[in-house]
Amino acid sequence: MKPRPTMRNCLGLLMLAGLTLHPGPAMSGDKATEVDRVRQLAIHNDVQAQNELGLLYAQGTKGLGQDYGQAVFWWRKAAASGNAEAQFNLGHLYQKGEGVPADMAQAMVWYQKAAAQGHKKAARRLKNIKLQTDKIEQAAKNGNVAAQVALGDVYATGNGLPKDEAKAVEMYRQAAERGSADGQYKLGLMLAEGRGVKQDYDQAIYWYKKAIKQNNAQAKYYLSSMYFMGKGVEKDNILAYAWLSLAADQEDKLAQENKGFAASMLTPEQLAQAQEKAKELQAQIKVRGRRRP
């Protein structure tokens, strides 16, 4: 099975509205000619031109077309040379997940580098992130379950606070014990991977099943992986496919991507058995206080 990223980025509470890139100098004259000039300067290690070329690719100006991959390439070169605007712009892409996987920890690294050089917008961005993190911490301390899960994500990834997987486990456990399906499956994942806690497949499966009782798609996906790999349970491709297909039915992206491959591991007879098993399992799941007929 294609591995799922270790932890989904669930920090919507930290994402700031209206994020905009910090532009370099405005271009003038014929755009095509100007783009060629900027590209040549960038190739010859002109740091300001590298930042500007990154901006042109990010905005998709005439003659280039929007290409975040190229924007990342040129901003990374300029940022490594100490260009504060490129550092801020690179941080922005990591925060938004454009051209790179969304990663607030990396975003903050680049914001901090830019802010250290007096980049005011980077400093404001860092301040806002801290304010949002402080709000999450306070809400978690007050018993807000969603905030406890979000704070667990912050600790698990280092997105806003120093990475501390043991504290992440603590926060997920608090939420899980209060009935949060997200907290339950994430606690199960930490236990299955031995992150911040001693690896324990039995406990991981226990929490996955708790989340599944609330019809959580991610828990179904992770439980299917346990059956595919025979971790904590006897290896069973039929049961694994059944759980995977249920997760895919709920539009879990990676479950959908892996469904075809998983089906190819089964004979037509086994596939039919798995499909019937999936119907049986779903009928047993309590959804919104009622059981499906």
LINBEL-V280527 format. One line per field, one symbol per residue. ss: DSSP state (~ for helix, > for strand, _ for the rest). burial: 1 if it has 16 or more other ideal C-beta (glycine too) atoms within 10 Angstrom, else 0. A space follows every 50 residues. Layout:
BEGIN
ss=???
burial=???
END
This chain:
BEGIN
ss=___________~~~________________~~~~~~~~~~~~~___~~~~ ~~~~~~~~~________~~~~~~~~~~~~~___~~~~~~~~~~~~~____ ___~~~~~~~~~~~~~___~~~~~~~~~~~~~~~~~~~~~~___~~~~~~ ~~~~~~~_______~~~~~~~~~~~~~___~~~~~~~~~~~~~_______ ~~~~~~~~~~~~____~~~~~~~~~~~~~_______~~~~~~~~~~~~~_ __~~~~~~~~~~~~___~~~~~~~~~~~~~~~~__>>__>>__
burial=10010010111011000000110100100000011001101100011111 11111111001001000101111111111000111111111111110111 01110111111111100010111011001001100110110001111111 11111111111000101111111111000111111111111100111001 10111011011101111111111111110001000111111111111100 0101110110011001000010111011001100000000000
END
